[in-house]
Amino acid sequence: MSFCELCGRQEVETTVHHLIPKEMGGTFGPTADLCRPCHKQIHALYSNQEIYTRLTTLKELRADDQLSRYIKWIRKQPPKKMIRTKKSNNRRNRN
């Protein structure tokens, strides 16, 4: 167990998020340890192209309007709570 570098919650299971998507050349680039809900939320809201062009640092992720509202909410959730994540309407309509 560790802590999420995005939301700051403690004692959560983390996954490795490539700040530059692997398909855009970020395989060996910088990474961040994120809790599963935060990691899933990023990919539910944004395509890899969007992440690559404007969300390549934790600071940029935290400053994003949609994601900052989510972070404010998730910080209040218990670490063991299972969070359901849905693709945003924008992402759903583009595919």
DSSP file (Angstrom, degrees, kcal/mol; ACC not computed):
  #  RESIDUE AA STRUCTURE BP1 BP2  ACC     N-H-->O    O-->H-N    N-H-->O    O-->H-N    TCO  KAPPA ALPHA  PHI   PSI    X-CA   Y-CA   Z-CA
    1    1 A M              0   0    0      0, 0.0     2,-0.2     0, 0.0    12,-0.2   0.000 360.0 360.0 360.0 148.8    0.0    0.0    0.0
    2    2 A S  B     -A   12   0A   0     10,-2.2    10,-2.4     7,-0.0     2,-0.3  -0.637 360.0 -82.3-148.0-159.8    1.1    3.5   -0.8
    3    3 A F        -     0   0    0      7,-0.2     2,-0.5    -2,-0.2     7,-0.2  -0.930  36.4-112.3-123.9 153.2   -0.2    6.9   -1.4
    4    4 A C     >  -     0   0    0      5,-2.2     4,-1.5    -2,-0.3    30,-0.2  -0.688  15.2-151.9 -84.0 126.4   -1.6    8.5   -4.6
    5    5 A E  T  4 S+     0   0    0     28,-3.0    29,-0.2    -2,-0.5    -1,-0.1   0.655  93.4  45.9 -72.6 -14.7    0.5   11.2   -6.0
    6    6 A L  T  4 S+     0   0    0     27,-0.3    -1,-0.1     3,-0.1    28,-0.1   0.914 127.8  18.2 -92.8 -54.4   -2.5   12.9   -7.6
    7    7 A C  T  4 S-     0   0    0      2,-0.1    -2,-0.2    67,-0.0    27,-0.1   0.685  92.9-131.7 -94.0 -18.4   -5.2   13.0   -4.8
    8    8 A G     <  +     0   0    0     -4,-1.5    -3,-0.1     1,-0.3     2,-0.1   0.508  47.8 155.6  83.9   3.6   -2.9   12.4   -1.9
    9    9 A R        -     0   0    0     -6,-0.1    -5,-2.2     1,-0.1     3,-0.3  -0.404  34.6-134.7 -67.2 143.4   -5.0    9.6   -0.3
   10   10 A Q  S    S+     0   0    0     -7,-0.2    -7,-0.2     1,-0.2    -1,-0.1  -0.554  74.4  23.0 -95.7 159.2   -3.0    7.3    1.9
   11   11 A E  S    S+     0   0    0     -9,-0.3     2,-0.3     1,-0.2    -1,-0.2   0.868  85.9 137.3  55.5  45.6   -3.0    3.5    2.1
   12   12 A V  B     -A    2   0A   0    -10,-2.4   -10,-2.2    -3,-0.3     2,-0.4  -0.873  61.4-108.3-117.0 153.3   -4.3    2.9   -1.4
   13   13 A E        -     0   0    0     -2,-0.3    23,-1.1    66,-0.3     2,-0.3  -0.670  44.6-154.6 -76.2 131.7   -3.3    0.4   -4.0
   14   14 A T  E     -B   35   0B   0     -2,-0.4     2,-0.3    21,-0.2    21,-0.3  -0.753  15.1-160.8-113.5 158.0   -1.5    2.3   -6.7
   15   15 A T  E     -B   34   0B   0     19,-3.1    19,-2.7    -2,-0.3     2,-0.6  -0.879  32.6-102.0-126.0 161.3   -0.8    1.8  -10.4
   16   16 A V  E     -B   33   0B   0     -2,-0.3     2,-0.5    17,-0.2    17,-0.2  -0.763  32.3-164.0 -90.2 121.8    1.9    3.4  -12.6
   17   17 A H  E     -B   32   0B   0     15,-3.0    15,-2.0    -2,-0.6     2,-0.7  -0.924  15.1-138.8-104.9 123.8    0.6    6.2  -14.8
   18   18 A H  E     -B   31   0B   0     -2,-0.5    13,-0.2    13,-0.2     4,-0.1  -0.731   6.5-152.9 -80.9 116.4    2.9    7.2  -17.7
   19   19 A L  S    S+     0   0    0     11,-1.8    -1,-0.2    -2,-0.7    12,-0.1   0.821  93.8  42.8 -63.7 -30.6    2.8   11.0  -17.7
   20   20 A I  S    S-     0   0    0     10,-0.6     9,-0.2     6,-0.3    -1,-0.2  -0.982 110.9-110.4-109.0 119.0    3.6   10.8  -21.4
   21   21 A P    > > -     0   0    0      0, 0.0     5,-1.8     0, 0.0     3,-1.8  -0.117  18.6-124.5 -52.6 142.6    1.5    8.0  -22.9
   22   22 A K  G > >S+     0   0    0      1,-0.3     3,-1.9     4,-0.3     5,-0.5   0.872 111.3  57.8 -56.2 -39.4    3.5    4.9  -23.9
   23   23 A E  G 3 5S+     0   0    0      1,-0.3    -1,-0.3     2,-0.2    25,-0.0   0.647 104.5  53.4 -68.9 -12.1    2.0    5.1  -27.4
   24   24 A M  G < 5S-     0   0    0     -3,-1.8    -1,-0.3    24,-0.0    -2,-0.2   0.182 134.5 -85.3-104.5  14.5    3.4    8.6  -27.7
   25   25 A G  T < 5S+     0   0    0     -3,-1.9     3,-0.4    -5,-0.1    -3,-0.2   0.598  94.6 121.4  97.8  12.3    6.9    7.5  -26.7
   26   26 A G  T > < +     0   0    0     -5,-1.8     3,-1.6     1,-0.2    -4,-0.3   0.228  29.3 114.6 -94.8  15.5    6.6    7.7  -23.0
   27   27 A T  T 3 <S+     0   0    0     -5,-0.5    -1,-0.2     1,-0.3    -5,-0.1   0.884  93.6  25.2 -52.9 -42.8    7.5    4.1  -22.2
   28   28 A F  T 3  S+     0   0    0     -3,-0.4    -1,-0.3    -6,-0.1    -2,-0.1   0.171 107.9 103.2-108.2  17.3   10.7    5.1  -20.4
   29   29 A G  S <  S-     0   0    0     -3,-1.6    -3,-0.1    -9,-0.2    -7,-0.0  -0.060  83.3 -49.5 -87.3-169.2    9.6    8.6  -19.4
   30   30 A P        -     0   0    0      0, 0.0   -11,-1.8     0, 0.0   -10,-0.6  -0.297  57.4-171.0 -66.3 146.5    8.3   10.0  -16.2
   31   31 A T  E     -B   18   0B   0    -13,-0.2     2,-0.3   -12,-0.1   -13,-0.2  -0.844  12.3-150.4-130.9 167.8    5.6    8.2  -14.2
   32   32 A A  E     -B   17   0B   0    -15,-2.0   -15,-3.0    -2,-0.3     2,-0.7  -0.994  21.2-123.7-138.6 144.0    3.4    8.8  -11.2
   33   33 A D  E     +B   16   0B   0     -2,-0.3   -28,-3.0   -17,-0.2     2,-0.3  -0.802  40.9 176.7 -88.1 114.5    2.0    6.3   -8.7
   34   34 A L  E     -B   15   0B   0    -19,-2.7   -19,-3.1    -2,-0.7   -30,-0.1  -0.896  33.5-110.0-120.4 147.9   -1.8    6.8   -8.8
   35   35 A C  E  >  -B   14   0B   0     -2,-0.3     4,-2.5   -21,-0.3     5,-0.2  -0.386  40.9-107.2 -66.7 155.9   -4.7    5.1   -7.0
   36   36 A R  H  > S+     0   0    0    -23,-1.1     4,-2.9     1,-0.2     5,-0.3   0.898 117.1  53.0 -56.1 -45.2   -6.8    3.1   -9.4
   37   37 A P  H  > S+     0   0    0      0, 0.0     4,-2.3     0, 0.0    -1,-0.2   0.921 111.6  45.4 -59.9 -42.2   -9.8    5.5   -9.3
   38   38 A C  H  > S+     0   0    0      2,-0.2     4,-2.1     1,-0.2    -2,-0.2   0.923 114.2  49.1 -65.3 -42.8   -7.6    8.5  -10.2
   39   39 A H  H  X S+     0   0    0     -4,-2.5     4,-1.7     1,-0.2    -1,-0.2   0.932 113.5  46.0 -62.1 -46.4   -5.8    6.6  -12.9
   40   40 A K  H  X S+     0   0    0     -4,-2.9     4,-1.7    -5,-0.2    -1,-0.2   0.888 109.8  55.1 -63.6 -39.1   -9.1    5.3  -14.4
   41   41 A Q  H  X S+     0   0    0     -4,-2.3     4,-2.0    -5,-0.3     5,-0.2   0.902 104.8  52.9 -63.7 -41.4  -10.7    8.8  -14.2
   42   42 A I  H  X S+     0   0    0     -4,-2.1     4,-2.3     1,-0.2    -1,-0.2   0.945 113.7  42.6 -57.6 -48.4   -7.8   10.4  -16.2
   43   43 A H  H  < S+     0   0    0     -4,-1.7    -1,-0.2     1,-0.2    -2,-0.2   0.709 111.6  55.1 -76.3 -19.1   -8.3    7.8  -19.0
   44   44 A A  H  < S+     0   0    0     -4,-1.7    44,-2.0    -5,-0.2    47,-0.2   0.816 116.3  37.7 -76.8 -31.8  -12.1    8.1  -18.8
   45   45 A L  H  < S+     0   0    0     -4,-2.0     2,-0.4    -5,-0.2    -2,-0.2   0.826 119.8  37.6 -87.2 -33.6  -11.9   11.8  -19.3
   46   46 A Y     <  -     0   0    0     -4,-2.3    -1,-0.1    -5,-0.2     2,-0.1  -0.924  68.2-129.4-131.2 144.3   -9.1   12.2  -21.8
   47   47 A S     >  -     0   0    0     -2,-0.4     4,-2.3     1,-0.1     5,-0.2  -0.388  39.0-106.6 -76.2 164.3   -7.7   10.5  -24.8
   48   48 A N  H  > S+     0   0    0      1,-0.2     4,-2.7     2,-0.2     5,-0.2   0.851 122.6  57.2 -61.4 -32.9   -3.9    9.7  -24.9
   49   49 A Q  H  > S+     0   0    0      2,-0.2     4,-2.1     1,-0.2    -1,-0.2   0.920 107.3  46.7 -63.4 -43.7   -3.6   12.5  -27.5
   50   50 A E  H  >>S+     0   0    0      2,-0.2     4,-1.9     1,-0.2     5,-0.5   0.913 113.0  49.3 -64.3 -42.5   -5.1   15.0  -25.0
   51   51 A I  H  X5S+     0   0    0     -4,-2.3     4,-2.0     1,-0.2    -2,-0.2   0.930 112.3  49.2 -61.0 -44.5   -2.9   13.7  -22.2
   52   52 A Y  H  <5S+     0   0    0     -4,-2.7    -1,-0.2     1,-0.2    -2,-0.2   0.858 114.6  43.6 -64.2 -37.1    0.2   14.0  -24.4
   53   53 A T  H  <5S-     0   0    0     -4,-2.1    -1,-0.2    -5,-0.2    -2,-0.2   0.762 136.2  -0.5 -85.7 -23.9   -0.6   17.6  -25.6
   54   54 A R  H  <5S+     0   0    0     -4,-1.9    -3,-0.2    -5,-0.2    -2,-0.2   0.488 119.9  58.4-145.8  -0.3   -1.6   19.2  -22.3
   55   55 A L     << +     0   0    0     -4,-2.0    -2,-0.1    -5,-0.5    -3,-0.1  -0.345  56.2 125.4-132.4  54.9   -1.6   17.0  -19.2
   56   56 A T        +     0   0    0     -4,-0.1     2,-0.3    -3,-0.1    -1,-0.1   0.337  65.9  52.6-100.2   6.5    2.0   15.6  -18.9
   57   57 A T  S  > S-     0   0    0     -3,-0.1     4,-2.2     1,-0.1     5,-0.2  -0.942  82.3-118.7-134.3 160.1    2.7   16.7  -15.3
   58   58 A L  H  > S+     0   0    0     -2,-0.3     4,-2.7     1,-0.2     5,-0.2   0.878 116.3  56.5 -62.2 -36.6    0.9   16.2  -12.0
   59   59 A K  H  > S+     0   0    0      1,-0.2     4,-1.7     2,-0.2    -1,-0.2   0.920 108.2  46.1 -61.4 -44.8    0.6   20.0  -11.8
   60   60 A E  H  > S+     0   0    0      2,-0.2     4,-1.0     1,-0.2    -1,-0.2   0.891 112.6  50.9 -66.2 -39.1   -1.2   20.1  -15.1
   61   61 A L  H >< S+     0   0    0     -4,-2.2     3,-0.7     1,-0.2    -2,-0.2   0.935 111.5  47.1 -63.1 -46.1   -3.5   17.2  -14.1
   62   62 A R  H 3< S+     0   0    0     -4,-2.7    -1,-0.2     1,-0.2    -2,-0.2   0.822 111.1  52.6 -65.0 -30.7   -4.4   18.9  -10.8
   63   63 A A  H 3< S+     0   0    0     -4,-1.7    -1,-0.2    -5,-0.2    -2,-0.2   0.655  82.1 109.4 -81.6 -15.9   -5.1   22.2  -12.5
   64   64 A D  S <X S-     0   0    0     -4,-1.0     4,-2.9    -3,-0.7     5,-0.2  -0.397  71.5-132.4 -64.5 135.1   -7.5   20.8  -15.1
   65   65 A D  H  > S+     0   0    0      1,-0.2     4,-1.5     2,-0.2     5,-0.2   0.926 101.4  40.5 -56.2 -53.5  -11.1   21.9  -14.4
   66   66 A Q  H  > S+     0   0    0      1,-0.2     4,-1.6     2,-0.2    -1,-0.2   0.926 119.4  45.1 -64.5 -44.3  -12.7   18.5  -14.7
   67   67 A L  H  > S+     0   0    0      1,-0.2     4,-2.8     2,-0.2    -1,-0.2   0.856 107.3  57.6 -71.0 -34.7  -10.0   16.6  -12.9
   68   68 A S  H  X S+     0   0    0     -4,-2.9     4,-2.2     1,-0.2    -1,-0.2   0.879 106.0  50.5 -65.5 -35.7   -9.7   19.1  -10.1
   69   69 A R  H  X S+     0   0    0     -4,-1.5     4,-1.6    -5,-0.2    -1,-0.2   0.913 111.8  48.4 -65.1 -41.4  -13.4   18.7   -9.2
   70   70 A Y  H  X S+     0   0    0     -4,-1.6     4,-3.3     2,-0.2     5,-0.2   0.923 110.3  51.0 -63.5 -44.7  -12.9   14.9   -9.2
   71   71 A I  H  X S+     0   0    0     -4,-2.8     4,-2.0     1,-0.2    -1,-0.2   0.904 107.2  53.7 -60.8 -42.3   -9.8   15.2   -7.0
   72   72 A K  H  < S+     0   0    0     -4,-2.2     4,-0.4    -5,-0.2    -1,-0.2   0.892 115.3  41.2 -58.9 -39.6  -11.6   17.4   -4.5
   73   73 A W  H >< S+     0   0    0     -4,-1.6     3,-1.5     1,-0.2     4,-0.3   0.932 112.3  52.1 -73.7 -47.9  -14.4   14.7   -4.3
   74   74 A I  H >< S+     0   0    0     -4,-3.3     3,-1.8     1,-0.3    -2,-0.2   0.815  97.5  67.3 -64.6 -30.3  -12.1   11.6   -4.2
   75   75 A R  T 3< S+     0   0    0     -4,-2.0    -1,-0.3     1,-0.3    -2,-0.2   0.780  99.1  52.7 -59.3 -25.3  -10.0   13.0   -1.3
   76   76 A K  T <  S+     0   0    0     -3,-1.5    -1,-0.3    -4,-0.4    -2,-0.2   0.524  91.8  96.2 -87.4  -7.1  -13.1   12.6    0.9
   77   77 A Q  S <  S-     0   0    0     -3,-1.8     6,-0.0    -4,-0.3    -3,-0.0  -0.620  84.0-106.0 -89.1 142.9  -13.6    8.9    0.0
   78   78 A P    >   -     0   0    0      0, 0.0     3,-1.3     0, 0.0    -1,-0.1  -0.344  29.3-119.6 -62.6 146.2  -12.3    6.1    2.1
   79   79 A P  T 3  S+     0   0    0      0, 0.0   -66,-0.3     0, 0.0    -2,-0.0   0.787 111.0  49.4 -60.0 -29.3   -9.2    4.3    0.6
   80   80 A K  T 3  S+     0   0    0    -68,-0.1     2,-0.1     2,-0.1   -68,-0.0   0.562  82.7 115.1 -88.5  -8.6  -11.0    0.9    0.4
   81   81 A K    <   -     0   0    0     -3,-1.3     2,-0.5     1,-0.1    -4,-0.0  -0.415  67.9-127.4 -67.2 132.3  -14.2    2.2   -1.2
   82   82 A M        -     0   0    0     -2,-0.1     2,-0.5   -45,-0.0    -1,-0.1  -0.707  25.3-157.7 -81.2 124.3  -14.7    0.8   -4.7
   83   83 A I        -     0   0    0     -2,-0.5     2,-0.4    -6,-0.0    -9,-0.0  -0.893   6.7-141.2-107.8 128.9  -15.3    3.7   -7.1
   84   84 A R        -     0   0    0     -2,-0.5     2,-0.4     2,-0.0    -2,-0.0  -0.724  16.9-160.0 -88.2 138.4  -17.1    3.2  -10.4
   85   85 A T        -     0   0    0     -2,-0.4     2,-0.4   -45,-0.0   -44,-0.0  -0.970   6.5-170.3-122.4 131.7  -15.7    5.2  -13.4
   86   86 A K        -     0   0    0     -2,-0.4     2,-0.1   -45,-0.0     3,-0.1  -0.916  32.1-104.1-118.6 147.7  -17.6    5.9  -16.6
   87   87 A K        -     0   0    0     -2,-0.4   -42,-0.2     1,-0.1   -43,-0.1  -0.423  45.0-107.6 -63.4 141.4  -16.2    7.4  -19.8
   88   88 A S     >  -     0   0    0    -44,-2.0     4,-2.7     1,-0.1     5,-0.2  -0.307  26.1-112.2 -66.1 157.2  -17.2   11.0  -20.2
   89   89 A N  H  > S+     0   0    0      1,-0.2     4,-2.6     2,-0.2     5,-0.2   0.872 118.5  56.1 -59.0 -37.5  -19.8   11.9  -22.8
   90   90 A N  H  > S+     0   0    0      1,-0.2     4,-1.1     2,-0.2    -1,-0.2   0.938 111.4  41.7 -60.9 -46.6  -17.1   13.6  -24.8
   91   91 A R  H  > S+     0   0    0    -47,-0.2     4,-1.1     1,-0.2     3,-0.3   0.903 114.4  52.2 -67.1 -41.1  -14.9   10.5  -24.9
   92   92 A R  H  < S+     0   0    0     -4,-2.7     3,-0.4     1,-0.2    -2,-0.2   0.899 110.2  47.8 -63.7 -41.6  -17.9    8.2  -25.5
   93   93 A N  H  < S+     0   0    0     -4,-2.6    -1,-0.2     1,-0.2    -2,-0.2   0.715 107.2  57.0 -74.7 -20.7  -19.2   10.3  -28.5
   94   94 A R  H  <        0   0    0     -4,-1.1    -1,-0.2    -3,-0.3    -2,-0.2   0.742 360.0 360.0 -81.9 -23.4  -15.7   10.5  -30.1
   95   95 A N     <        0   0    0     -4,-1.1    -1,-0.2    -3,-0.4    -2,-0.2   0.471 360.0 360.0 -83.2 360.0  -15.2    6.7  -30.4
